[in-house]
């Protein structure tokens, strides 16, 4: 500020300096015979111009200084807000961590208490009908029933009781009779209502004398020794059987989650666990023979193997590093995150996400990053933008100017699928504030309009096939100069045009129709790629079809 004031003072003294110069110039003029009025006016205009220029420049510098000070204030406010946001986020993370810690400590305490007093519920079971028992003991069985927990002492009596299955009571008889083939056939016949079946199968399994053995029996025929891997990918019956096996493993896991430790030990004995381990050891080498389709994250074989390990708690018998390498094969299936937690692979997720990113599977990487709270290490917006950039490069032909219409259509279709996948991911994870969707939606609209226009143009140029005459004459030669027939049978357009399925991009619905390949099994009337169970993320559609 002192420098500014000194500059302003010097500029103000310019006028007095000019006046002094004028007086000196007048004295000089008085000593000369020739007048110098013209020269003085030029000097005066020159100095006045310099003064105005200096004042204008000084004013500009003052304005720039004020603008700079304003920016400093704004930047300071922004930094303070960001600092407050970081502090709030740290406090929120610490609070969530504390809540998880408290929940873990509470769960461990409850487990230890149950382990130390496994027979604490026996008085309630034995004396529940005695009138003199305290009311506290009478209320404990009700609490256990409310949460669906079945103790080891009550498992046998629970089997003998009536299991209520509302929609499909036949499931109870099939499970009670240990009929694994009949269970497969029943699921195949009712494949349109798999959501209801998935809810009732865990209840029906309670009526079985050995649910774990029943589920292991149902795995027979998962691998057909007489069929190559490529043929197995096209066999609808085998694909349906494999989806059924996965569903039954999941339903058994759901049942086990409602039981205590003693009940689980009674269901999954050492012999049963040894049998499951033998099946897993038989399946494990076959995973190395999977073709490139397994790398798209929707492998039924890898999913069934991992689910078998998780359901029967035998993952410790296998190398954890090898198990983590199987996760990219099932990254699009909805159970992936739960499987990783059950198998104890949560700490290996950063490496799995890196593998997915390196293979161009950014959508799967974003899903796993959110599932395991790794979004700070793997920013989702950056991954989605990188995915679109790579998809754009991969879908651009080398000679775009000379590309054929078919190649150009394929390029547009790939770009459209990538854009829809990103939009779906943004919607699922609520990233609209971080990633603007308007440009993406406009591009999707342009591509869909271009696709629709090309299809209409193709339909217009398509030659019309000759149709038989209604009088039974057939496609005979045309007779000219017959006025009566010229307009009697007018040319008809297609009354039933083919629909264009360009609806909104969404996850696939549950898809499963499964049947073993034994004699008499009903055929599955759906495509091999159809997924009735909805077991996979359906983001990148070209990979799943």
C-alpha positions as CSV (number, residue, x, y, z in Angstrom):
1,X,0.0,0.0,0.0
2,X,2.9,2.4,0.8
3,X,4.3,1.9,-2.7
4,X,0.9,2.6,-4.2
5,X,0.5,5.9,-2.3
6,X,4.0,7.0,-3.3
7,X,3.2,6.3,-6.9
8,X,-0.1,8.3,-6.6
9,X,1.8,11.2,-5.0
10,X,4.3,11.3,-7.8
11,X,1.5,11.3,-10.4
12,X,-0.3,14.2,-8.6
13,X,2.9,16.3,-8.7
14,X,3.2,15.9,-12.4
15,X,1.0,19.0,-13.0
16,X,3.2,21.3,-10.8
17,X,6.3,20.0,-12.7
18,X,4.6,20.9,-16.0
19,X,3.8,24.4,-14.7
20,X,7.4,24.9,-13.6
21,X,8.6,23.7,-17.0
22,X,6.3,26.2,-18.6
23,X,7.7,29.1,-16.6
24,X,11.2,28.0,-17.5
25,X,10.3,27.7,-21.1
26,X,8.8,31.2,-21.0
27,X,11.9,32.6,-19.6
28,X,13.9,30.9,-22.3
29,X,11.5,32.3,-24.9
30,X,12.0,35.8,-23.6
31,X,15.7,35.6,-24.4
32,X,15.1,34.5,-28.0
33,X,13.9,36.5,-30.9
34,X,11.9,33.7,-32.4
35,X,8.7,32.6,-30.5
36,X,8.3,29.0,-29.4
37,X,4.5,28.8,-28.9
38,X,4.1,26.1,-31.4
39,X,6.8,24.0,-29.8
40,X,5.5,24.5,-26.3
41,X,2.0,23.3,-27.3
42,X,3.5,20.2,-28.7
43,X,5.5,19.6,-25.5
44,X,2.4,20.3,-23.3
45,X,0.3,17.8,-25.3
46,X,3.1,15.2,-25.0
47,X,3.3,15.5,-21.3
48,X,-0.5,15.5,-20.8
49,X,-0.7,12.3,-22.9
50,X,1.9,10.7,-20.7
51,X,0.0,11.7,-17.6
52,X,-3.2,10.3,-18.9
53,X,-1.5,7.1,-19.9
54,X,0.1,6.7,-16.5
55,X,-3.2,7.3,-14.7
56,X,-5.0,4.8,-16.9
57,X,-2.4,2.1,-16.3
58,X,-2.4,2.8,-12.6
59,X,-6.2,2.4,-12.5
60,X,-5.9,-0.9,-14.3
61,X,-3.3,-2.1,-11.9
62,X,-5.6,-1.1,-9.0
63,X,-8.5,-3.1,-10.5
64,X,-6.2,-6.1,-11.0
65,X,-5.1,-5.9,-7.4
66,X,-8.7,-5.9,-6.2
67,X,-9.6,-8.8,-8.4
68,X,-6.6,-10.8,-7.1
69,X,-7.6,-10.1,-3.5
70,X,-11.1,-11.2,-4.3
71,X,-9.8,-14.5,-5.8
72,X,-7.7,-15.0,-2.7
73,X,-10.7,-14.7,-0.5
74,X,-12.8,-17.0,-2.6
75,X,-10.0,-19.6,-2.7
76,X,-9.6,-19.4,1.0
77,X,-13.3,-20.0,1.5
78,X,-13.2,-23.0,-0.9
79,X,-10.2,-24.5,0.9
80,X,-12.0,-24.1,4.3
81,X,-15.1,-25.8,2.9
82,X,-13.1,-28.7,1.5
83,X,-11.2,-29.0,4.8
84,X,-14.5,-29.1,6.6
85,X,-15.9,-31.7,4.2
86,X,-12.7,-33.9,4.7
87,X,-13.0,-33.6,8.4
88,X,-16.7,-34.5,8.3
89,X,-16.0,-37.5,6.0
90,X,-13.3,-38.7,8.3
91,X,-15.6,-38.5,11.3
92,X,-18.3,-40.3,9.3
93,X,-15.8,-43.1,8.4
94,X,-14.6,-43.3,12.0
95,X,-18.2,-43.6,13.1
96,X,-19.0,-46.3,10.6
97,X,-15.9,-48.1,11.6
98,X,-16.8,-47.9,15.3
99,X,-20.3,-49.2,14.5
100,X,-18.9,-52.1,12.6
101,X,-16.4,-52.8,15.4
102,X,-19.1,-52.7,18.0
103,X,-21.3,-55.0,15.9
104,X,-18.4,-57.4,15.5
105,X,-17.6,-57.4,19.2
106,X,-21.2,-58.0,20.0
107,X,-21.4,-60.9,17.5
108,X,-18.3,-62.4,19.0
109,X,-19.6,-62.0,22.5
110,X,-22.9,-63.7,21.5
111,X,-21.1,-66.5,19.8
112,X,-18.8,-67.1,22.8
113,X,-21.8,-67.0,25.1
114,X,-23.5,-69.7,23.0
115,X,-20.4,-71.7,22.9
116,X,-19.9,-71.6,26.6
117,X,-23.5,-72.5,27.4
118,X,-24.8,-74.6,24.5
119,X,-27.5,-76.2,26.6
120,X,-28.9,-72.9,27.9
121,X,-32.0,-73.4,25.8
122,X,-32.7,-76.9,27.1
123,X,-34.9,-75.9,30.0
124,X,-37.2,-74.0,27.7
125,X,-37.6,-77.0,25.4
126,X,-38.1,-79.6,28.1
127,X,-40.2,-77.5,30.5
128,X,-42.1,-75.3,28.1
129,X,-45.4,-77.0,29.0
130,X,-44.9,-76.9,32.8
131,X,-47.1,-74.3,34.4
132,X,-44.7,-73.6,37.3
133,X,-41.8,-72.6,35.1
134,X,-40.8,-68.9,35.2
135,X,-42.2,-66.7,32.5
136,X,-38.7,-65.8,31.2
137,X,-38.0,-69.4,30.3
138,X,-41.3,-69.6,28.5
139,X,-40.6,-66.6,26.3
140,X,-37.2,-67.8,25.0
141,X,-38.5,-70.3,22.5
142,X,-40.8,-67.6,21.1
143,X,-37.8,-65.3,20.5
144,X,-35.9,-68.1,18.8
145,X,-38.9,-68.8,16.6
146,X,-39.2,-65.2,15.6
147,X,-35.7,-65.0,14.2
148,X,-36.1,-68.5,12.6
149,X,-33.3,-70.0,14.6
150,X,-33.4,-73.8,15.1
151,X,-31.3,-75.3,17.7
152,X,-29.6,-78.7,17.5
153,X,-31.9,-80.3,20.1
154,X,-35.0,-79.2,18.2
155,X,-33.8,-80.1,14.7
156,X,-35.2,-83.7,14.8
157,X,-38.5,-82.5,16.2
158,X,-38.6,-79.8,13.6
159,X,-38.2,-82.4,10.9
160,X,-41.2,-84.4,12.2
161,X,-43.4,-81.3,12.4
162,X,-45.5,-79.9,9.6
163,X,-43.5,-77.7,7.3
164,X,-45.7,-75.1,5.7
165,X,-44.9,-74.1,2.1
166,X,-47.6,-71.9,0.7
167,X,-47.2,-71.9,-3.0
168,X,-45.6,-75.3,-3.7
169,X,-46.3,-78.0,-1.1
170,X,-45.0,-80.6,-3.4
171,X,-41.5,-79.4,-2.6
172,X,-41.9,-80.8,1.0
173,X,-42.6,-84.3,-0.2
174,X,-39.7,-84.2,-2.7
175,X,-37.2,-83.1,0.0
176,X,-38.6,-85.5,2.6
177,X,-38.2,-88.4,0.1
178,X,-34.7,-87.2,-0.8
179,X,-35.7,-87.1,-4.5
180,X,-33.0,-85.0,-6.2
181,X,-34.1,-85.9,-9.7
182,X,-37.7,-85.1,-8.9
183,X,-36.6,-81.8,-7.5
184,X,-34.8,-80.9,-10.7
185,X,-37.9,-81.8,-12.7
186,X,-40.2,-79.9,-10.5
187,X,-38.0,-76.7,-10.8
188,X,-38.0,-77.2,-14.6
189,X,-41.8,-77.5,-14.7
190,X,-42.2,-74.3,-12.6
191,X,-39.4,-72.3,-14.1
192,X,-41.6,-69.3,-14.6
193,X,-42.0,-68.8,-10.9
194,X,-38.4,-69.2,-9.8
195,X,-38.6,-66.2,-7.4
196,X,-41.2,-68.0,-5.3
197,X,-39.3,-71.3,-5.5
198,X,-36.2,-69.6,-4.3
199,X,-38.0,-68.5,-1.2
200,X,-39.7,-71.8,-0.4
201,X,-36.9,-74.3,-1.1
202,X,-35.0,-73.4,2.1
203,X,-38.3,-74.1,4.0
204,X,-38.8,-77.4,2.2
205,X,-35.3,-78.5,2.9
206,X,-36.1,-78.5,6.6
207,X,-38.3,-81.5,6.0
208,X,-35.4,-83.5,4.6
209,X,-33.6,-86.0,6.8
210,X,-30.3,-84.8,5.3
211,X,-30.6,-81.5,3.3
212,X,-26.8,-81.4,2.6
213,X,-26.8,-84.9,1.1
214,X,-29.8,-84.0,-1.0
215,X,-28.1,-81.0,-2.4
216,X,-24.9,-82.9,-3.1
217,X,-27.0,-85.6,-4.9
218,X,-28.5,-82.9,-7.1
219,X,-25.0,-81.9,-8.4
220,X,-24.8,-85.2,-10.3
221,X,-24.5,-84.5,-14.0
222,X,-23.2,-81.0,-13.6
223,X,-20.3,-82.1,-15.9
224,X,-21.3,-84.3,-18.8
225,X,-18.2,-86.5,-19.7
226,X,-19.6,-87.3,-23.1
227,X,-19.9,-83.6,-24.1
228,X,-17.2,-81.1,-25.0
229,X,-17.0,-77.7,-23.4
230,X,-18.1,-75.9,-26.6
231,X,-21.1,-78.2,-26.9
232,X,-22.0,-77.8,-23.2
233,X,-22.2,-74.0,-23.8
234,X,-25.0,-74.6,-26.4
235,X,-26.9,-77.3,-24.5
236,X,-30.0,-75.7,-22.9
237,X,-30.8,-78.7,-20.7
238,X,-27.3,-78.8,-19.3
239,X,-27.2,-75.0,-18.7
240,X,-30.6,-75.3,-16.9
241,X,-29.3,-78.1,-14.7
242,X,-26.3,-76.0,-13.7
243,X,-28.4,-73.0,-12.8
244,X,-30.6,-75.3,-10.7
245,X,-27.5,-76.7,-8.9
246,X,-26.3,-73.2,-8.1
247,X,-29.8,-72.2,-6.8
248,X,-30.0,-75.3,-4.5
249,X,-26.5,-74.6,-3.1
250,X,-27.6,-71.1,-2.3
251,X,-30.9,-72.3,-0.8
252,X,-28.9,-74.7,1.5
253,X,-26.7,-71.8,2.5
254,X,-29.8,-69.7,3.3
255,X,-31.1,-72.6,5.5
256,X,-27.8,-72.9,7.3
257,X,-27.8,-69.2,8.1
258,X,-30.9,-69.8,10.2
259,X,-29.4,-72.6,12.3
260,X,-27.1,-72.5,15.3
261,X,-23.7,-74.2,15.4
262,X,-24.9,-77.6,16.7
263,X,-27.6,-77.8,14.1
264,X,-25.1,-77.0,11.3
265,X,-22.8,-79.7,12.6
266,X,-25.7,-82.2,12.6
267,X,-26.6,-81.4,9.0
268,X,-23.0,-81.0,7.6
269,X,-21.2,-83.9,9.2
270,X,-17.5,-84.7,8.5
271,X,-18.6,-87.3,6.0
272,X,-20.8,-84.9,4.2
273,X,-18.1,-82.2,4.2
274,X,-15.6,-84.8,2.9
275,X,-18.0,-85.7,0.1
276,X,-18.3,-82.0,-0.9
277,X,-14.5,-81.7,-0.8
278,X,-14.2,-84.6,-3.2
279,X,-16.6,-83.0,-5.6
280,X,-14.8,-79.7,-5.4
281,X,-11.4,-81.4,-6.1
282,X,-13.0,-83.1,-9.1
283,X,-14.3,-79.8,-10.5
284,X,-11.3,-77.7,-9.8
285,X,-9.1,-79.0,-12.7
286,X,-12.0,-78.6,-15.2
287,X,-12.0,-74.8,-14.6
288,X,-8.6,-74.6,-16.4
289,X,-10.4,-75.9,-19.5
290,X,-12.9,-73.0,-19.7
291,X,-12.9,-71.1,-23.0
292,X,-12.8,-67.3,-23.4
293,X,-16.5,-67.0,-22.5
294,X,-15.6,-67.6,-18.9
295,X,-13.6,-64.4,-18.9
296,X,-16.7,-62.3,-19.4
297,X,-17.6,-62.7,-15.8
298,X,-20.6,-65.0,-16.2
299,X,-19.2,-68.5,-15.8
300,X,-21.7,-71.0,-14.3
301,X,-18.9,-73.5,-13.7
302,X,-16.7,-71.1,-11.6
303,X,-19.8,-69.8,-9.8
304,X,-20.9,-73.3,-8.8
305,X,-17.4,-74.2,-7.6
306,X,-17.1,-71.2,-5.4
307,X,-20.7,-71.6,-4.1
308,X,-19.9,-75.2,-3.2
309,X,-16.8,-74.1,-1.2
310,X,-18.8,-71.3,0.6
311,X,-21.9,-73.4,1.4
312,X,-19.9,-76.3,2.9
313,X,-17.1,-74.1,4.4
314,X,-14.3,-76.0,2.7
315,X,-12.4,-73.0,1.2
316,X,-9.5,-73.5,3.6
317,X,-8.6,-76.7,1.7
318,X,-7.8,-74.7,-1.4
319,X,-5.2,-72.0,-2.3
320,X,-6.6,-68.6,-1.6
321,X,-4.6,-67.0,-4.4
322,X,-6.1,-69.5,-7.0
323,X,-9.6,-68.8,-5.6
324,X,-9.1,-65.0,-6.1
325,X,-8.2,-65.6,-9.7
326,X,-11.6,-67.2,-10.3
327,X,-13.5,-64.0,-9.1
328,X,-13.1,-62.2,-12.5
329,X,-14.9,-65.2,-14.0
330,X,-18.0,-64.5,-11.9
331,X,-17.7,-60.7,-11.5
332,X,-21.0,-60.1,-13.3
333,X,-23.1,-62.4,-11.1
334,X,-25.1,-60.7,-8.3
335,X,-23.7,-63.1,-5.6
336,X,-20.1,-62.2,-6.3
337,X,-19.6,-59.9,-3.3
338,X,-21.3,-62.2,-0.8
339,X,-19.2,-65.2,-2.2
340,X,-16.0,-63.2,-1.7
341,X,-16.9,-62.4,1.9
342,X,-17.9,-66.0,2.6
343,X,-14.6,-67.3,1.1
344,X,-12.5,-64.8,3.1
345,X,-11.3,-63.0,-0.1
346,X,-12.2,-59.4,1.0
347,X,-8.6,-58.4,1.5
348,X,-7.7,-59.5,-2.1
349,X,-10.4,-57.4,-3.8
350,X,-7.9,-54.5,-4.8
351,X,-5.9,-57.0,-6.8
352,X,-9.1,-58.4,-8.4
353,X,-10.3,-54.9,-9.3
354,X,-6.9,-54.2,-10.9
355,X,-7.3,-57.3,-13.0
356,X,-10.8,-56.3,-14.2
357,X,-9.5,-52.8,-15.1
358,X,-6.6,-54.2,-17.1
359,X,-9.0,-56.4,-19.0
360,X,-11.3,-53.5,-19.9
361,X,-14.1,-54.6,-17.5
362,X,-14.5,-51.2,-15.7
363,X,-18.2,-51.7,-15.0
364,X,-17.5,-54.8,-12.9
365,X,-14.6,-53.0,-11.2
366,X,-16.9,-50.1,-10.2
367,X,-19.5,-52.6,-8.8
368,X,-16.9,-54.4,-6.7
369,X,-15.4,-51.1,-5.6
370,X,-18.7,-50.0,-4.2
371,X,-19.4,-53.4,-2.6
372,X,-16.2,-53.4,-0.7
373,X,-15.9,-49.6,0.0
374,X,-12.9,-49.1,-2.2
375,X,-14.1,-46.1,-4.1
376,X,-11.4,-43.8,-2.8
377,X,-8.7,-46.2,-4.1
378,X,-10.7,-46.8,-7.4
379,X,-12.6,-43.5,-8.2
380,X,-15.8,-44.7,-10.1
381,X,-16.2,-41.6,-12.3
382,X,-12.6,-41.9,-13.6
383,X,-13.2,-45.6,-14.3
384,X,-16.4,-45.0,-16.2
385,X,-14.8,-42.2,-18.3
386,X,-11.8,-44.5,-19.0
387,X,-14.2,-47.3,-20.0
388,X,-16.0,-45.1,-22.5
389,X,-12.7,-43.9,-24.0
390,X,-11.4,-47.4,-24.4
391,X,-14.8,-48.6,-25.8
392,X,-14.7,-45.7,-28.3
393,X,-11.2,-46.6,-29.4
394,X,-12.0,-50.3,-29.7
395,X,-15.2,-49.7,-31.7
396,X,-13.6,-47.4,-34.2
397,X,-12.5,-49.2,-37.4
398,X,-9.1,-48.6,-38.8
399,X,-10.6,-47.2,-42.1
400,X,-13.7,-45.5,-40.9
401,X,-14.2,-43.6,-44.2
402,X,-14.3,-46.9,-46.2
403,X,-16.2,-48.9,-43.5
404,X,-19.1,-51.0,-44.8
405,X,-22.6,-50.4,-43.5
406,X,-22.4,-53.7,-41.5
407,X,-19.2,-52.7,-39.8
408,X,-20.5,-49.3,-39.0
409,X,-23.6,-50.8,-37.5
410,X,-21.5,-53.0,-35.3
411,X,-19.5,-50.0,-34.2
412,X,-22.6,-48.0,-33.3
413,X,-24.1,-51.0,-31.5
414,X,-20.9,-51.4,-29.4
415,X,-20.9,-47.7,-28.5
416,X,-24.6,-47.8,-27.7
417,X,-24.1,-50.7,-25.4
418,X,-21.2,-49.0,-23.6
419,X,-23.2,-45.8,-23.1
420,X,-26.2,-47.7,-21.7
421,X,-23.9,-49.7,-19.4
422,X,-22.4,-46.5,-18.0
423,X,-25.8,-44.8,-17.6
424,X,-27.1,-47.8,-15.7
425,X,-24.0,-47.9,-13.5
426,X,-24.4,-44.1,-12.7
427,X,-28.1,-44.7,-11.9
428,X,-27.4,-47.7,-9.6
429,X,-24.7,-46.0,-7.6
430,X,-26.3,-42.5,-7.6
431,X,-23.4,-40.8,-9.4
432,X,-25.4,-38.1,-11.2
433,X,-23.9,-35.3,-9.2
434,X,-20.4,-36.4,-10.1
435,X,-21.0,-37.4,-13.7
436,X,-23.3,-35.4,-15.9
437,X,-25.6,-37.8,-17.8
438,X,-27.1,-35.3,-20.3
439,X,-24.3,-35.6,-22.9
440,X,-24.5,-39.4,-22.6
441,X,-28.3,-39.5,-23.0
442,X,-28.1,-37.2,-26.1
443,X,-25.5,-39.5,-27.7
444,X,-27.7,-42.6,-26.9
445,X,-30.7,-40.8,-28.5
446,X,-28.6,-40.0,-31.6
447,X,-27.4,-43.6,-32.0
448,X,-30.9,-45.1,-31.5
449,X,-32.4,-42.6,-34.0
450,X,-29.7,-43.5,-36.5
451,X,-30.3,-47.2,-35.9
452,X,-34.1,-46.8,-36.3
453,X,-33.6,-44.7,-39.5
454,X,-31.3,-47.4,-41.0
455,X,-33.8,-50.1,-40.2
456,X,-36.7,-48.2,-41.9
457,X,-34.5,-47.6,-45.0
458,X,-33.7,-51.3,-45.2
459,X,-37.4,-52.2,-44.9
460,X,-38.3,-49.8,-47.7
461,X,-35.6,-51.1,-50.1
462,X,-36.4,-54.8,-49.3
463,X,-38.0,-56.5,-52.3
464,X,-41.5,-57.7,-51.8
465,X,-42.2,-61.4,-52.3
466,X,-44.9,-62.5,-54.6
467,X,-48.1,-63.5,-52.9
468,X,-50.6,-66.2,-54.1
469,X,-53.8,-65.0,-55.5
470,X,-56.9,-65.6,-53.4
471,X,-58.7,-67.3,-56.3
472,X,-56.2,-70.2,-56.1
473,X,-54.5,-69.4,-59.5
474,X,-51.1,-69.1,-57.8
475,X,-48.2,-67.0,-59.0
476,X,-48.9,-67.2,-62.7
477,X,-47.6,-64.8,-65.3
478,X,-49.0,-61.3,-65.2
479,X,-51.5,-60.5,-67.9
480,X,-51.3,-57.0,-69.3
481,X,-54.2,-54.8,-70.4
482,X,-56.6,-56.3,-68.0
483,X,-58.3,-53.4,-66.4
484,X,-60.6,-55.4,-64.1
485,X,-57.6,-57.0,-62.3
486,X,-55.5,-53.9,-62.1
487,X,-57.0,-52.6,-58.8
488,X,-59.0,-55.6,-57.7
489,X,-56.1,-57.0,-55.6
490,X,-54.3,-53.9,-54.4
491,X,-50.7,-54.3,-53.2
492,X,-50.8,-54.9,-49.4
493,X,-48.1,-53.7,-47.0
494,X,-46.9,-55.8,-44.1
495,X,-49.8,-55.7,-41.6
496,X,-47.6,-57.1,-38.8
497,X,-44.2,-55.3,-38.9
498,X,-41.5,-56.7,-36.7
499,X,-41.2,-54.8,-33.4
500,X,-38.0,-52.9,-32.6
501,X,-36.8,-53.7,-29.2
502,X,-34.9,-50.6,-28.2
503,X,-36.3,-50.2,-24.7
504,X,-34.4,-48.9,-21.7
505,X,-31.2,-50.7,-20.6
506,X,-31.8,-52.8,-17.5
507,X,-30.5,-55.8,-15.6
508,X,-31.9,-59.1,-16.8
509,X,-34.7,-60.6,-14.9
510,X,-34.4,-63.9,-13.1
511,X,-33.8,-66.7,-15.6
512,X,-33.5,-70.3,-14.7
513,X,-34.9,-73.5,-16.2
514,X,-33.0,-76.4,-15.2
515,X,-33.3,-80.1,-15.8
516,X,-30.8,-82.9,-15.6
517,X,-29.9,-84.8,-18.7
518,X,-31.5,-88.1,-17.5
519,X,-34.0,-89.9,-19.7
520,X,-37.5,-88.4,-19.7
521,X,-36.4,-84.9,-18.6
522,X,-38.4,-82.1,-20.1
523,X,-36.7,-79.9,-22.6
524,X,-35.8,-76.3,-21.8
525,X,-37.4,-74.0,-24.4
526,X,-35.1,-71.0,-24.0
527,X,-31.8,-69.9,-25.4
528,X,-28.5,-71.0,-23.8
529,X,-27.7,-67.4,-22.8
530,X,-31.0,-66.8,-21.0
531,X,-30.6,-66.3,-17.2
532,X,-33.8,-67.0,-15.4
533,X,-32.1,-66.5,-12.0
534,X,-30.8,-63.1,-12.8
535,X,-27.4,-64.2,-11.4
536,X,-25.2,-61.8,-13.3
537,X,-24.7,-58.0,-13.8
538,X,-26.2,-57.4,-17.2
539,X,-24.3,-54.2,-18.0
540,X,-22.3,-55.1,-21.1
541,X,-25.0,-56.8,-23.1
542,X,-22.8,-57.9,-26.0
543,X,-20.7,-60.1,-23.6
544,X,-23.7,-61.9,-22.1
545,X,-25.6,-62.9,-25.2
